[in-house]
Amino acid sequence: MNYWLFKTEPNTWGWDDQVAKGDIGEEWDGVRNYQARNNMRLMEIGDLAFFYHSIDEKRVVGVVEVIAKAHPDSSTDDTRWECVDIKAVAPFPTPITLSNCKADPRLAQMALVKSTRLSVQPVTADEWKIVCEMGGYVT
């Protein structure tokens, strides 16, 4: 299993919106960055990801699961863009902020800390474990 992080603007699509979709989940559409798209192409069904609210919050608020592999993004006719489908798994008991991550030297190499603008990022198994422990999330 691989781990990821999906960033979203909570006023556009937030955790409550994701939860409301239930087990049918939702397409992670609208991504127009090649590196983020390529990350989605690497995802497998069952991979887990942090759901991260950007902008003012800048915090991990939940865990989602990939439920459909990369496929054409239905929000465009441009065949270059693909997306995966995700569903909510659980909220984070204690949301973990970007500041929390930056303050922990074990996370110094985490993509979230090093390239905060990328909307779909890989997370290593060690980083996943550390952030889950910080937030009180038991896998």
Buried (B, 14 or more C-beta within 10 A) or exposed (E): EBBBBBBBEBEEBBBEEBBEBEEEBBBBBBBEEEEBBEBBEBBEEEBBBBBBBBEEBBBBBBBBBBBBBBEBBEEEEEEEBBBBBBBBBBBBEEBBBBEBBBEBEEBEEBBBBEEBEBBBBBBBEEBBBBBBEBBEBEE
